[in-house]
């Protein structure tokens, strides 16, 4: 949704005008405000309505995080198993 809004904002601009439009969006203050707006929207949508969704978000986020942390180890293990299979085949 944010990408669509950004695309619609820059769609009518000339290429030379795009950096002037994007530069304020890359400031630290703008990024802080955008993150705060996101937290406020999340709080209004899920926390104030007593929705169970935040519990699911934490569970799914934890599963994805643990998968990404374990992925390099699993890839090394798979590569070692493949090399071992080639040597003894």
PDB file of N, CA, C and O in Angstrom:
ATOM      1  N   UNK A   1       0.812  -1.177   0.000  1.00  0.00           N
ATOM      2  CA  UNK A   1       0.000   0.000   0.000  1.00  0.00           C
ATOM      3  C   UNK A   1       0.870   1.261   0.000  1.00  0.00           C
ATOM      4  O   UNK A   1       0.580   2.214  -0.723  1.00  0.00           O
ATOM      5  N   UNK A   2       1.925   1.267   0.801  1.00  0.00           N
ATOM      6  CA  UNK A   2       2.807   2.422   0.854  1.00  0.00           C
ATOM      7  C   UNK A   2       3.565   2.579  -0.456  1.00  0.00           C
ATOM      8  O   UNK A   2       3.794   3.697  -0.918  1.00  0.00           O
ATOM      9  N   UNK A   3       3.952   1.466  -1.050  1.00  0.00           N
ATOM     10  CA  UNK A   3       4.659   1.534  -2.333  1.00  0.00           C
ATOM     11  C   UNK A   3       3.749   2.088  -3.423  1.00  0.00           C
ATOM     12  O   UNK A   3       4.194   2.860  -4.272  1.00  0.00           O
ATOM     13  N   UNK A   4       2.492   1.702  -3.404  1.00  0.00           N
ATOM     14  CA  UNK A   4       1.549   2.206  -4.392  1.00  0.00           C
ATOM     15  C   UNK A   4       1.371   3.711  -4.225  1.00  0.00           C
ATOM     16  O   UNK A   4       1.340   4.451  -5.208  1.00  0.00           O
ATOM     17  N   UNK A   5       1.254   4.162  -2.968  1.00  0.00           N
ATOM     18  CA  UNK A   5       1.104   5.600  -2.719  1.00  0.00           C
ATOM     19  C   UNK A   5       2.355   6.347  -3.186  1.00  0.00           C
ATOM     20  O   UNK A   5       2.252   7.399  -3.817  1.00  0.00           O
ATOM     21  N   UNK A   6       3.536   5.805  -2.876  1.00  0.00           N
ATOM     22  CA  UNK A   6       4.779   6.436  -3.303  1.00  0.00           C
ATOM     23  C   UNK A   6       4.866   6.484  -4.822  1.00  0.00           C
ATOM     24  O   UNK A   6       5.276   7.499  -5.385  1.00  0.00           O
ATOM     25  N   UNK A   7       4.487   5.403  -5.488  1.00  0.00           N
ATOM     26  CA  UNK A   7       4.517   5.368  -6.951  1.00  0.00           C
ATOM     27  C   UNK A   7       3.576   6.415  -7.529  1.00  0.00           C
ATOM     28  O   UNK A   7       3.932   7.106  -8.483  1.00  0.00           O
ATOM     29  N   UNK A   8       2.389   6.540  -6.967  1.00  0.00           N
ATOM     30  CA  UNK A   8       1.434   7.536  -7.460  1.00  0.00           C
ATOM     31  C   UNK A   8       1.937   8.957  -7.228  1.00  0.00           C
ATOM     32  O   UNK A   8       1.638   9.852  -8.018  1.00  0.00           O
ATOM     33  N   UNK A   9       2.699   9.176  -6.152  1.00  0.00           N
ATOM     34  CA  UNK A   9       3.251  10.499  -5.895  1.00  0.00           C
ATOM     35  C   UNK A   9       4.306  10.877  -6.920  1.00  0.00           C
ATOM     36  O   UNK A   9       4.354  12.027  -7.359  1.00  0.00           O
ATOM     37  N   UNK A  10       5.147   9.937  -7.307  1.00  0.00           N
ATOM     38  CA  UNK A  10       6.241  10.278  -8.220  1.00  0.00           C
ATOM     39  C   UNK A  10       5.897  10.039  -9.689  1.00  0.00           C
ATOM     40  O   UNK A  10       6.675  10.385 -10.577  1.00  0.00           O
ATOM     41  N   UNK A  11       4.737   9.450  -9.941  1.00  0.00           N
ATOM     42  CA  UNK A  11       4.375   9.084 -11.314  1.00  0.00           C
ATOM     43  C   UNK A  11       4.341  10.309 -12.229  1.00  0.00           C
ATOM     44  O   UNK A  11       4.809  10.233 -13.365  1.00  0.00           O
ATOM     45  N   UNK A  12       3.812  11.405 -11.771  1.00  0.00           N
ATOM     46  CA  UNK A  12       3.674  12.582 -12.614  1.00  0.00           C
ATOM     47  C   UNK A  12       4.874  13.501 -12.606  1.00  0.00           C
ATOM     48  O   UNK A  12       4.852  14.538 -13.270  1.00  0.00           O
ATOM     49  N   UNK A  13       5.916  13.158 -11.883  1.00  0.00           N
ATOM     50  CA  UNK A  13       7.083  14.032 -11.775  1.00  0.00           C
ATOM     51  C   UNK A  13       8.108  13.714 -12.843  1.00  0.00           C
ATOM     52  O   UNK A  13       8.161  12.607 -13.379  1.00  0.00           O
ATOM     53  N   UNK A  14       8.921  14.717 -13.137  1.00  0.00           N
ATOM     54  CA  UNK A  14      10.048  14.499 -14.040  1.00  0.00           C
ATOM     55  C   UNK A  14      11.161  13.811 -13.265  1.00  0.00           C
ATOM     56  O   UNK A  14      11.191  13.855 -12.035  1.00  0.00           O
ATOM     57  N   UNK A  15      12.064  13.181 -13.982  1.00  0.00           N
ATOM     58  CA  UNK A  15      13.163  12.452 -13.345  1.00  0.00           C
ATOM     59  C   UNK A  15      14.009  13.396 -12.500  1.00  0.00           C
ATOM     60  O   UNK A  15      14.483  13.005 -11.433  1.00  0.00           O
ATOM     61  N   UNK A  16      14.206  14.622 -12.953  1.00  0.00           N
ATOM     62  CA  UNK A  16      15.021  15.569 -12.192  1.00  0.00           C
ATOM     63  C   UNK A  16      14.324  16.043 -10.919  1.00  0.00           C
ATOM     64  O   UNK A  16      14.987  16.549 -10.013  1.00  0.00           O
ATOM     65  N   UNK A  17      13.004  15.891 -10.829  1.00  0.00           N
ATOM     66  CA  UNK A  17      12.259  16.320  -9.644  1.00  0.00           C
ATOM     67  C   UNK A  17      12.173  15.228  -8.578  1.00  0.00           C
ATOM     68  O   UNK A  17      11.877  15.523  -7.420  1.00  0.00           O
ATOM     69  N   UNK A  18      12.428  13.974  -8.952  1.00  0.00           N
ATOM     70  CA  UNK A  18      12.281  12.854  -8.017  1.00  0.00           C
ATOM     71  C   UNK A  18      13.236  12.954  -6.826  1.00  0.00           C
ATOM     72  O   UNK A  18      12.792  12.748  -5.696  1.00  0.00           O
ATOM     73  N   UNK A  19      14.545  13.263  -7.019  1.00  0.00           N
ATOM     74  CA  UNK A  19      15.423  13.368  -5.841  1.00  0.00           C
ATOM     75  C   UNK A  19      14.960  14.430  -4.840  1.00  0.00           C
ATOM     76  O   UNK A  19      15.081  14.230  -3.632  1.00  0.00           O
ATOM     77  N   UNK A  20      14.435  15.547  -5.325  1.00  0.00           N
ATOM     78  CA  UNK A  20      13.934  16.589  -4.433  1.00  0.00           C
ATOM     79  C   UNK A  20      12.737  16.079  -3.635  1.00  0.00           C
ATOM     80  O   UNK A  20      12.542  16.479  -2.487  1.00  0.00           O
ATOM     81  N   UNK A  21      11.941  15.206  -4.230  1.00  0.00           N
ATOM     82  CA  UNK A  21      10.767  14.655  -3.557  1.00  0.00           C
ATOM     83  C   UNK A  21      11.164  13.566  -2.552  1.00  0.00           C
ATOM     84  O   UNK A  21      10.547  13.443  -1.495  1.00  0.00           O
ATOM     85  N   UNK A  22      12.185  12.787  -2.879  1.00  0.00           N
ATOM     86  CA  UNK A  22      12.583  11.648  -2.047  1.00  0.00           C
ATOM     87  C   UNK A  22      13.492  12.069  -0.897  1.00  0.00           C
ATOM     88  O   UNK A  22      13.446  11.459   0.171  1.00  0.00           O
ATOM     89  N   UNK A  23      14.314  13.094  -1.092  1.00  0.00           N
ATOM     90  CA  UNK A  23      15.313  13.475  -0.092  1.00  0.00           C
ATOM     91  C   UNK A  23      14.708  13.743   1.293  1.00  0.00           C
ATOM     92  O   UNK A  23      15.271  13.261   2.276  1.00  0.00           O
ATOM     93  N   UNK A  24      13.600  14.478   1.431  1.00  0.00           N
ATOM     94  CA  UNK A  24      13.040  14.670   2.779  1.00  0.00           C
ATOM     95  C   UNK A  24      12.564  13.363   3.425  1.00  0.00           C
ATOM     96  O   UNK A  24      12.529  13.258   4.651  1.00  0.00           O
ATOM     97  N   UNK A  25      12.201  12.376   2.615  1.00  0.00           N
ATOM     98  CA  UNK A  25      11.733  11.093   3.148  1.00  0.00           C
ATOM     99  C   UNK A  25      12.865  10.269   3.741  1.00  0.00           C
ATOM    100  O   UNK A  25      12.615   9.319   4.483  1.00  0.00           O
ATOM    101  N   UNK A  26      14.095  10.615   3.426  1.00  0.00           N
ATOM    102  CA  UNK A  26      15.242   9.860   3.917  1.00  0.00           C
ATOM    103  C   UNK A  26      15.859  10.482   5.164  1.00  0.00           C
ATOM    104  O   UNK A  26      16.883  10.003   5.651  1.00  0.00           O
ATOM    105  N   UNK A  27      15.250  11.536   5.683  1.00  0.00           N
ATOM    106  CA  UNK A  27      15.779  12.162   6.891  1.00  0.00           C
ATOM    107  C   UNK A  27      15.428  11.305   8.108  1.00  0.00           C
ATOM    108  O   UNK A  27      14.444  10.567   8.099  1.00  0.00           O
ATOM    109  N   UNK A  28      16.232  11.414   9.133  1.00  0.00           N
ATOM    110  CA  UNK A  28      16.035  10.627  10.344  1.00  0.00           C
ATOM    111  C   UNK A  28      14.722  10.986  11.026  1.00  0.00           C
ATOM    112  O   UNK A  28      14.029  10.112  11.547  1.00  0.00           O
ATOM    113  N   UNK A  29      14.382  12.261  11.023  1.00  0.00           N
ATOM    114  CA  UNK A  29      13.149  12.709  11.659  1.00  0.00           C
ATOM    115  C   UNK A  29      11.921  12.136  10.947  1.00  0.00           C
ATOM    116  O   UNK A  29      10.970  11.713  11.605  1.00  0.00           O
ATOM    117  N   UNK A  30      11.931  12.117   9.614  1.00  0.00           N
ATOM    118  CA  UNK A  30      10.809  11.572   8.845  1.00  0.00           C
ATOM    119  C   UNK A  30      10.655  10.074   9.114  1.00  0.00           C
ATOM    120  O   UNK A  30       9.539   9.577   9.264  1.00  0.00           O
ATOM    121  N   UNK A  31      11.772   9.365   9.175  1.00  0.00           N
ATOM    122  CA  UNK A  31      11.735   7.919   9.419  1.00  0.00           C
ATOM    123  C   UNK A  31      11.191   7.634  10.816  1.00  0.00           C
ATOM    124  O   UNK A  31      10.399   6.708  10.995  1.00  0.00           O
ATOM    125  N   UNK A  32      11.615   8.429  11.814  1.00  0.00           N
ATOM    126  CA  UNK A  32      11.100   8.254  13.175  1.00  0.00           C
ATOM    127  C   UNK A  32       9.591   8.462  13.224  1.00  0.00           C
ATOM    128  O   UNK A  32       8.870   7.702  13.870  1.00  0.00           O
ATOM    129  N   UNK A  33       9.122   9.500  12.534  1.00  0.00           N
ATOM    130  CA  UNK A  33       7.682   9.779  12.517  1.00  0.00           C
ATOM    131  C   UNK A  33       6.918   8.666  11.808  1.00  0.00           C
ATOM    132  O   UNK A  33       5.826   8.298  12.239  1.00  0.00           O
ATOM    133  N   UNK A  34       7.478   8.125  10.729  1.00  0.00           N
ATOM    134  CA  UNK A  34       6.813   7.040   9.999  1.00  0.00           C
ATOM    135  C   UNK A  34       6.714   5.787  10.860  1.00  0.00           C
ATOM    136  O   UNK A  34       5.685   5.112  10.860  1.00  0.00           O
ATOM    137  N   UNK A  35       7.773   5.477  11.592  1.00  0.00           N
ATOM    138  CA  UNK A  35       7.747   4.311  12.481  1.00  0.00           C
ATOM    139  C   UNK A  35       6.735   4.526  13.601  1.00  0.00           C
ATOM    140  O   UNK A  35       5.993   3.609  13.954  1.00  0.00           O
ATOM    141  N   UNK A  36       6.704   5.730  14.157  1.00  0.00           N
ATOM    142  CA  UNK A  36       5.750   6.031  15.223  1.00  0.00           C
ATOM    143  C   UNK A  36       4.315   5.926  14.714  1.00  0.00           C
ATOM    144  O   UNK A  36       3.445   5.413  15.417  1.00  0.00           O
ATOM    145  N   UNK A  37       4.061   6.410  13.494  1.00  0.00           N
ATOM    146  CA  UNK A  37       2.723   6.271  12.894  1.00  0.00           C
ATOM    147  C   UNK A  37       2.366   4.804  12.732  1.00  0.00           C
ATOM    148  O   UNK A  37       1.227   4.412  12.989  1.00  0.00           O
ATOM    149  N   UNK A  38       3.327   3.986  12.307  1.00  0.00           N
ATOM    150  CA  UNK A  38       3.079   2.554  12.157  1.00  0.00           C
ATOM    151  C   UNK A  38       2.726   1.896  13.476  1.00  0.00           C
ATOM    152  O   UNK A  38       1.798   1.090  13.545  1.00  0.00           O
ATOM    153  N   UNK A  39       3.470   2.240  14.534  1.00  0.00           N
ATOM    154  CA  UNK A  39       3.155   1.699  15.860  1.00  0.00           C
ATOM    155  C   UNK A  39       1.791   2.156  16.346  1.00  0.00           C
ATOM    156  O   UNK A  39       1.033   1.374  16.921  1.00  0.00           O
ATOM    157  N   UNK A  40       1.483   3.423  16.113  1.00  0.00           N
ATOM    158  CA  UNK A  40       0.172   3.946  16.527  1.00  0.00           C
ATOM    159  C   UNK A  40      -0.957   3.235  15.786  1.00  0.00           C
ATOM    160  O   UNK A  40      -1.974   2.886  16.385  1.00  0.00           O
ATOM    161  N   UNK A  41      -0.778   3.022  14.487  1.00  0.00           N
ATOM    162  CA  UNK A  41      -1.802   2.309  13.708  1.00  0.00           C
ATOM    163  C   UNK A  41      -1.950   0.868  14.183  1.00  0.00           C
ATOM    164  O   UNK A  41      -3.069   0.364  14.285  1.00  0.00           O
ATOM    165  N   UNK A  42      -0.831   0.197  14.476  1.00  0.00           N
ATOM    166  CA  UNK A  42      -0.870  -1.178  14.973  1.00  0.00           C
ATOM    167  C   UNK A  42      -1.596  -1.235  16.316  1.00  0.00           C
ATOM    168  O   UNK A  42      -2.419  -2.118  16.555  1.00  0.00           O
ATOM    169  N   UNK A  43      -1.277  -0.281  17.184  1.00  0.00           N
ATOM    170  CA  UNK A  43      -1.908  -0.243  18.503  1.00  0.00           C
ATOM    171  C   UNK A  43      -3.407  -0.039  18.374  1.00  0.00           C
ATOM    172  O   UNK A  43      -4.190  -0.704  19.052  1.00  0.00           O
ATOM    173  N   UNK A  44      -3.808   0.881  17.503  1.00  0.00           N
ATOM    174  CA  UNK A  44      -5.238   1.148  17.330  1.00  0.00           C
ATOM    175  C   UNK A  44      -5.958  -0.050  16.721  1.00  0.00           C
ATOM    176  O   UNK A  44      -7.100  -0.341  17.075  1.00  0.00           O
ATOM    177  N   UNK A  45      -5.284  -0.744  15.801  1.00  0.00           N
ATOM    178  CA  UNK A  45      -5.950  -1.844  15.092  1.00  0.00           C
ATOM    179  C   UNK A  45      -6.017  -3.122  15.926  1.00  0.00           C
ATOM    180  O   UNK A  45      -7.021  -3.832  15.878  1.00  0.00           O
ATOM    181  N   UNK A  46      -4.977  -3.424  16.681  1.00  0.00           N
ATOM    182  CA  UNK A  46      -4.913  -4.716  17.360  1.00  0.00           C
ATOM    183  C   UNK A  46      -5.005  -4.634  18.885  1.00  0.00           C
ATOM    184  O   UNK A  46      -5.726  -5.423  19.496  1.00  0.00           O
ATOM    185  N   UNK A  47      -4.301  -3.710  19.500  1.00  0.00           N
ATOM    186  CA  UNK A  47      -4.222  -3.672  20.956  1.00  0.00           C
ATOM    187  C   UNK A  47      -5.514  -3.125  21.563  1.00  0.00           C
ATOM    188  O   UNK A  47      -6.063  -3.710  22.497  1.00  0.00           O
ATOM    189  N   UNK A  48      -5.993  -2.008  21.032  1.00  0.00           N
ATOM    190  CA  UNK A  48      -7.197  -1.398  21.588  1.00  0.00           C
ATOM    191  C   UNK A  48      -8.450  -2.233  21.350  1.00  0.00           C
ATOM    192  O   UNK A  48      -9.435  -2.090  22.075  1.00  0.00           O
ATOM    193  N   UNK A  49      -8.423  -3.093  20.357  1.00  0.00           N
ATOM    194  CA  UNK A  49      -9.592  -3.923  20.055  1.00  0.00           C
ATOM    195  C   UNK A  49      -9.520  -5.279  20.743  1.00  0.00           C
ATOM    196  O   UNK A  49     -10.399  -6.117  20.541  1.00  0.00           O
ATOM    197  N   UNK A  50      -8.496  -5.511  21.548  1.00  0.00           N
ATOM    198  CA  UNK A  50      -8.293  -6.786  22.256  1.00  0.00           C
ATOM    199  C   UNK A  50      -8.262  -7.977  21.301  1.00  0.00           C
ATOM    200  O   UNK A  50      -8.788  -9.050  21.600  1.00  0.00           O
ATOM    201  N   UNK A  51      -7.641  -7.763  20.160  1.00  0.00           N
ATOM    202  CA  UNK A  51      -7.525  -8.816  19.155  1.00  0.00           C
ATOM    203  C   UNK A  51      -6.439  -9.819  19.562  1.00  0.00           C
ATOM    204  O   UNK A  51      -5.435  -9.429  20.157  1.00  0.00           O
ATOM    205  N   UNK A  52      -6.631 -11.105  19.247  1.00  0.00           N
ATOM    206  CA  UNK A  52      -5.584 -12.092  19.539  1.00  0.00           C
ATOM    207  C   UNK A  52      -4.458 -12.089  18.498  1.00  0.00           C
ATOM    208  O   UNK A  52      -3.470 -12.804  18.667  1.00  0.00           O
ATOM    209  N   UNK A  53      -4.584 -11.316  17.452  1.00  0.00           N
ATOM    210  CA  UNK A  53      -3.588 -11.317  16.381  1.00  0.00           C
ATOM    211  C   UNK A  53      -2.162 -11.010  16.842  1.00  0.00           C
ATOM    212  O   UNK A  53      -1.235 -11.632  16.322  1.00  0.00           O
ATOM    213  N   UNK A  54      -1.924 -10.082  17.792  1.00  0.00           N
ATOM    214  CA  UNK A  54      -0.525  -9.853  18.208  1.00  0.00           C
ATOM    215  C   UNK A  54       0.165 -11.104  18.731  1.00  0.00           C
ATOM    216  O   UNK A  54       1.376 -11.257  18.565  1.00  0.00           O
ATOM    217  N   UNK A  55      -0.583 -11.997  19.359  1.00  0.00           N
ATOM    218  CA  UNK A  55       0.019 -13.250  19.829  1.00  0.00           C
ATOM    219  C   UNK A  55       0.491 -14.073  18.633  1.00  0.00           C
ATOM    220  O   UNK A  55       1.584 -14.638  18.650  1.00  0.00           O
ATOM    221  N   UNK A  56      -0.342 -14.133  17.601  1.00  0.00           N
ATOM    222  CA  UNK A  56       0.046 -14.858  16.390  1.00  0.00           C
ATOM    223  C   UNK A  56       1.234 -14.192  15.720  1.00  0.00           C
ATOM    224  O   UNK A  56       2.124 -14.879  15.220  1.00  0.00           O
ATOM    225  N   UNK A  57       1.265 -12.862  15.700  1.00  0.00           N
ATOM    226  CA  UNK A  57       2.386 -12.152  15.088  1.00  0.00           C
ATOM    227  C   UNK A  57       3.689 -12.492  15.800  1.00  0.00           C
ATOM    228  O   UNK A  57       4.716 -12.694  15.151  1.00  0.00           O
ATOM    229  N   UNK A  58       3.654 -12.558  17.131  1.00  0.00           N
ATOM    230  CA  UNK A  58       4.858 -12.899  17.893  1.00  0.00           C
ATOM    231  C   UNK A  58       5.265 -14.347  17.608  1.00  0.00           C
ATOM    232  O   UNK A  58       6.447 -14.630  17.408  1.00  0.00           O
ATOM    233  N   UNK A  59       4.302 -15.254  17.590  1.00  0.00           N
ATOM    234  CA  UNK A  59       4.618 -16.674  17.322  1.00  0.00           C
ATOM    235  C   UNK A  59       5.194 -16.864  15.934  1.00  0.00           C
ATOM    236  O   UNK A  59       6.230 -17.510  15.777  1.00  0.00           O
ATOM    237  N   UNK A  60       4.537 -16.309  14.920  1.00  0.00           N
ATOM    238  CA  UNK A  60       5.034 -16.456  13.548  1.00  0.00           C
ATOM    239  C   UNK A  60       6.376 -15.761  13.379  1.00  0.00           C
ATOM    240  O   UNK A  60       7.270 -16.287  12.716  1.00  0.00           O
ATOM    241  N   UNK A  61       6.521 -14.584  13.973  1.00  0.00           N
ATOM    242  CA  UNK A  61       7.799 -13.875  13.900  1.00  0.00           C
ATOM    243  C   UNK A  61       8.907 -14.666  14.551  1.00  0.00           C
ATOM    244  O   UNK A  61      10.023 -14.713  14.033  1.00  0.00           O
ATOM    245  N   UNK A  62       8.615 -15.296  15.691  1.00  0.00           N
ATOM    246  CA  UNK A  62       9.615 -16.125  16.369  1.00  0.00           C
ATOM    247  C   UNK A  62      10.016 -17.330  15.537  1.00  0.00           C
ATOM    248  O   UNK A  62      11.192 -17.690  15.475  1.00  0.00           O
ATOM    249  N   UNK A  63       9.031 -17.953  14.898  1.00  0.00           N
ATOM    250  CA  UNK A  63       9.346 -19.111  14.050  1.00  0.00           C
ATOM    251  C   UNK A  63      10.204 -18.696  12.862  1.00  0.00           C
ATOM    252  O   UNK A  63      11.174 -19.378  12.531  1.00  0.00           O
ATOM    253  N   UNK A  64       9.859 -17.592  12.222  1.00  0.00           N
ATOM    254  CA  UNK A  64      10.635 -17.119  11.068  1.00  0.00           C
ATOM    255  C   UNK A  64      12.049 -16.740  11.497  1.00  0.00           C
ATOM    256  O   UNK A  64      13.020 -17.070  10.817  1.00  0.00           O
ATOM    257  N   UNK A  65      12.158 -16.041  12.637  1.00  0.00           N
ATOM    258  CA  UNK A  65      13.474 -15.651  13.136  1.00  0.00           C
ATOM    259  C   UNK A  65      14.341 -16.868  13.444  1.00  0.00           C
ATOM    260  O   UNK A  65      15.513 -16.904  13.069  1.00  0.00           O
ATOM    261  N   UNK A  66      13.778 -17.859  14.121  1.00  0.00           N
ATOM    262  CA  UNK A  66      14.568 -19.047  14.469  1.00  0.00           C
ATOM    263  C   UNK A  66      14.975 -19.817  13.212  1.00  0.00           C
ATOM    264  O   UNK A  66      16.072 -20.373  13.154  1.00  0.00           O
ATOM    265  N   UNK A  67      14.098 -19.852  12.209  1.00  0.00           N
ATOM    266  CA  UNK A  67      14.441 -20.510  10.949  1.00  0.00           C
ATOM    267  C   UNK A  67      15.611 -19.793  10.281  1.00  0.00           C
ATOM    268  O   UNK A  67      16.544 -20.437   9.800  1.00  0.00           O
ATOM    269  N   UNK A  68      15.562 -18.458  10.251  1.00  0.00           N
ATOM    270  CA  UNK A  68      16.633 -17.704   9.596  1.00  0.00           C
ATOM    271  C   UNK A  68      17.951 -17.816  10.355  1.00  0.00           C
ATOM    272  O   UNK A  68      19.020 -17.819   9.744  1.00  0.00           O
ATOM    273  N   UNK A  69      17.883 -17.908  11.681  1.00  0.00           N
ATOM    274  CA  UNK A  69      19.107 -18.058  12.467  1.00  0.00           C
ATOM    275  C   UNK A  69      19.720 -19.438  12.232  1.00  0.00           C
ATOM    276  O   UNK A  69      20.942 -19.560  12.147  1.00  0.00           O
ATOM    277  N   UNK A  70      18.897 -20.471  12.126  1.00  0.00           N
ATOM    278  CA  UNK A  70      19.393 -21.836  11.949  1.00  0.00           C
ATOM    279  C   UNK A  70      19.754 -22.156  10.500  1.00  0.00           C
ATOM    280  O   UNK A  70      20.426 -23.154  10.239  1.00  0.00           O
ATOM    281  N   UNK A  71      19.323 -21.334   9.570  1.00  0.00           N
ATOM    282  CA  UNK A  71      19.530 -21.643   8.157  1.00  0.00           C
ATOM    283  C   UNK A  71      21.002 -21.814   7.769  1.00  0.00           C
ATOM    284  O   UNK A  71      21.311 -22.784   7.077  1.00  0.00           O
ATOM    285  N   UNK A  72      21.923 -20.941   8.167  1.00  0.00           N
ATOM    286  CA  UNK A  72      23.327 -21.160   7.776  1.00  0.00           C
ATOM    287  C   UNK A  72      23.877 -22.494   8.276  1.00  0.00           C
ATOM    288  O   UNK A  72      24.616 -23.164   7.555  1.00  0.00           O
ATOM    289  N   UNK A  73      23.528 -22.885   9.495  1.00  0.00           N
ATOM    290  CA  UNK A  73      23.989 -24.164  10.033  1.00  0.00           C
ATOM    291  C   UNK A  73      23.416 -25.320   9.213  1.00  0.00           C
ATOM    292  O   UNK A  73      24.132 -26.267   8.889  1.00  0.00           O
ATOM    293  N   UNK A  74      22.157 -25.247   8.885  1.00  0.00           N
ATOM    294  CA  UNK A  74      21.526 -26.311   8.096  1.00  0.00           C
ATOM    295  C   UNK A  74      22.134 -26.401   6.702  1.00  0.00           C
ATOM    296  O   UNK A  74      22.317 -27.498   6.176  1.00  0.00           O
ATOM    297  N   UNK A  75      22.448 -25.263   6.105  1.00  0.00           N
ATOM    298  CA  UNK A  75      23.068 -25.286   4.766  1.00  0.00           C
ATOM    299  C   UNK A  75      24.455 -25.909   4.824  1.00  0.00           C
ATOM    300  O   UNK A  75      24.822 -26.681   3.939  1.00  0.00           O
ATOM    301  N   UNK A  76      25.237 -25.580   5.866  1.00  0.00           N
ATOM    302  CA  UNK A  76      26.572 -26.195   6.016  1.00  0.00           C
ATOM    303  C   UNK A  76      26.436 -27.699   6.204  1.00  0.00           C
ATOM    304  O   UNK A  76      27.205 -28.472   5.633  1.00  0.00           O
ATOM    305  N   UNK A  77      25.464 -28.114   7.001  1.00  0.00           N
ATOM    306  CA  UNK A  77      25.243 -29.533   7.245  1.00  0.00           C
ATOM    307  C   UNK A  77      24.867 -30.244   5.941  1.00  0.00           C
ATOM    308  O   UNK A  77      25.384 -31.325   5.661  1.00  0.00           O
ATOM    309  N   UNK A  78      23.987 -29.657   5.153  1.00  0.00           N
ATOM    310  CA  UNK A  78      23.573 -30.250   3.883  1.00  0.00           C
ATOM    311  C   UNK A  78      24.748 -30.343   2.917  1.00  0.00           C
ATOM    312  O   UNK A  78      24.922 -31.354   2.236  1.00  0.00           O
ATOM    313  N   UNK A  79      25.560 -29.277   2.858  1.00  0.00           N
ATOM    314  CA  UNK A  79      26.717 -29.302   1.967  1.00  0.00           C
ATOM    315  C   UNK A  79      27.703 -30.388   2.386  1.00  0.00           C
ATOM    316  O   UNK A  79      28.241 -31.097   1.535  1.00  0.00           O
ATOM    317  N   UNK A  80      27.941 -30.523   3.672  1.00  0.00           N
ATOM    318  CA  UNK A  80      28.846 -31.555   4.163  1.00  0.00           C
ATOM    319  C   UNK A  80      28.292 -32.949   3.841  1.00  0.00           C
ATOM    320  O   UNK A  80      29.048 -33.834   3.442  1.00  0.00           O
ATOM    321  N   UNK A  81      26.990 -33.148   4.011  1.00  0.00           N
ATOM    322  CA  UNK A  81      26.388 -34.448   3.715  1.00  0.00           C
ATOM    323  C   UNK A  81      26.503 -34.767   2.225  1.00  0.00           C
ATOM    324  O   UNK A  81      26.760 -35.913   1.855  1.00  0.00           O
ATOM    325  N   UNK A  82      26.315 -33.763   1.373  1.00  0.00           N
ATOM    326  CA  UNK A  82      26.438 -33.983  -0.063  1.00  0.00           C
ATOM    327  C   UNK A  82      27.877 -34.313  -0.444  1.00  0.00           C
ATOM    328  O   UNK A  82      28.108 -35.203  -1.262  1.00  0.00           O
ATOM    329  N   UNK A  83      28.841 -33.613   0.132  1.00  0.00           N
ATOM    330  CA  UNK A  83      30.252 -33.891  -0.160  1.00  0.00           C
ATOM    331  C   UNK A  83      30.623 -35.289   0.330  1.00  0.00           C
ATOM    332  O   UNK A  83      31.360 -36.012  -0.340  1.00  0.00           O
ATOM    333  N   UNK A  84      30.122 -35.656   1.478  1.00  0.00           N
ATOM    334  CA  UNK A  84      30.402 -36.996   2.036  1.00  0.00           C
ATOM    335  C   UNK A  84      29.786 -38.071   1.146  1.00  0.00           C
ATOM    336  O   UNK A  84      30.388 -39.126   0.946  1.00  0.00           O
ATOM    337  N   UNK A  85      28.617 -37.821   0.622  1.00  0.00           N
ATOM    338  CA  UNK A  85      27.949 -38.803  -0.256  1.00  0.00           C
ATOM    339  C   UNK A  85      28.704 -38.950  -1.562  1.00  0.00           C
ATOM    340  O   UNK A  85      28.779 -40.052  -2.105  1.00  0.00           O
ATOM    341  N   UNK A  86      29.264 -37.867  -2.081  1.00  0.00           N
ATOM    342  CA  UNK A  86      30.009 -37.927  -3.340  1.00  0.00           C
ATOM    343  C   UNK A  86      31.311 -38.701  -3.165  1.00  0.00           C
ATOM    344  O   UNK A  86      31.730 -39.429  -4.065  1.00  0.00           O
ATOM    345  N   UNK A  87      31.944 -38.546  -2.020  1.00  0.00           N
ATOM    346  CA  UNK A  87      33.217 -39.231  -1.778  1.00  0.00           C
ATOM    347  C   UNK A  87      33.035 -40.734  -1.665  1.00  0.00           C
ATOM    348  O   UNK A  87      33.911 -41.498  -2.072  1.00  0.00           O
ATOM    349  N   UNK A  88      31.909 -41.162  -1.118  1.00  0.00           N
ATOM    350  CA  UNK A  88      31.670 -42.580  -0.884  1.00  0.00           C
ATOM    351  C   UNK A  88      30.749 -43.215  -1.914  1.00  0.00           C
ATOM    352  O   UNK A  88      30.268 -44.331  -1.721  1.00  0.00           O
ATOM    353  N   UNK A  89      30.511 -42.524  -2.974  1.00  0.00           N
ATOM    354  CA  UNK A  89      29.609 -43.074  -3.988  1.00  0.00           C
ATOM    355  C   UNK A  89      30.339 -43.681  -5.121  1.00  0.00           C
ATOM    356  O   UNK A  89      29.718 -44.186  -6.056  1.00  0.00           O
TER     357      UNK A  89
END
